[in-house]
Amino acid sequence: MYRPQIIDYFTKSGILIASHKSLHRGDCLDNEVIQTLSTIYSKSPAQIMIKWGLQKQFIVVTKTSSMKRMKENRNVFDFSLSTEDMEKIDAVTKEEDVLVRFEHEMKSRTS
């Protein structure tokens, strides 16, 4: 869930941004853009998303009980995503996704 306006606000305010459940929520790992980039870079979809977050200068926290995935998640420092590919990932979150998430957050606060 990429929200550039909120991220810009926090960045300008000197607030660091940490991802929460970076790879758990949504279908980002199954997304066609992520799958395509995974093939191009010869990296897993998770590695593509982790690298995207790091290149955005987010604090990326992943959680897994699988030693294989732990090693995979750490193996993201031998490549960089191009500016064009970063923009493709930025565009994965659509405005309607942000609206649905906002509505969900507001409902959960009133429940």
N, C-alpha and C positions, 0 to 999 in steps of 0.2 A: 504494500500500500504506500505508494510514493506520493507525497503531498508537498510539491515544491514551494507553495506559498508559506506554509508553516515552517518548512526547513529554512527558507530564506529569512524569515523572521527570527528564528532561533540563532541562526548563523550570525546575523547582524547584531544580535544581542549578546554574542559571545557564549552561547549555550551549546554544549556538545550534544550530539544526537546519538542515542543508542538504539539499536534495533531490538525489538522484543519478539521472541518467537520467530526469528528471522526466516526460517525455512518451514515452519510448521503451518502457518495460516495460508489459506488460499490455494490456488492451483498454479502458482508461479513456476514450479519445477516442470510442470507438464505443458506450459505455454509454448506455442510454436516458435516464438522469437527466441526464447531461452533454449529450446531444443536445438534450433538451428545454430545458435552461437556455440552451444556445447560441442556440436560436431565440428564447426570451423576451428575452434581453439583446442580441440581434443581434451576437453575438460568436462567434468560432470555438470549437470544443471546446477547443483548446489554450489560447486566451485565458481561458476559464472556469477551466481547471485552474491556470494560472499565477496568476490572480487569487486563487483559493482558497488557494494556497500562500502568497502574499504577505499575505493577510488573516490567515492563521494565524501570521504573522510568521516564516515559514521563509525561508531563503536559497534562492531559486529560481534554478537555473542551467539554461539550455537550450542545446542545441547544434544547429546546423543549418548547412548550406552554402548554403542558399537565401536570397538577399537578401529575397525576398518574405516568407518565414517569419520572418526576423530582424526585419523591420519590424512584422509582425503581432504577434510575441512582445513587442515593446516597447510596443505600443498597448493597455495594460491599465490606464491610470491615469485613464480618463475614466468609470469606472463602479465600483460596489461591489456585491457580492453580499449579499443580505439574510441575516439570521441564519437564517431558515427554509431558504433555499437552501444555505447553508453546511452546515447539519445534514443536508440531503439528500445532499450530496457526501460528508460524513463517513460516512454509512451505506452508501456504495457498497462499501467494503471489508467483507466479511463475516468472521466469526470463523474460518470454515473456510479462507478465503484466507490469513489470518495463519498458521494451523497448517500449511498446505501450504508456504508460504514458509519457515517455520521449519524444517520437515523437509528442504526443499531445501538450506537453508544448512548444516544439520548434516551432511548427506550430503557436500556439497562440501568440508567441513573434514576429513572422514575419508578422502576419496579421494586 
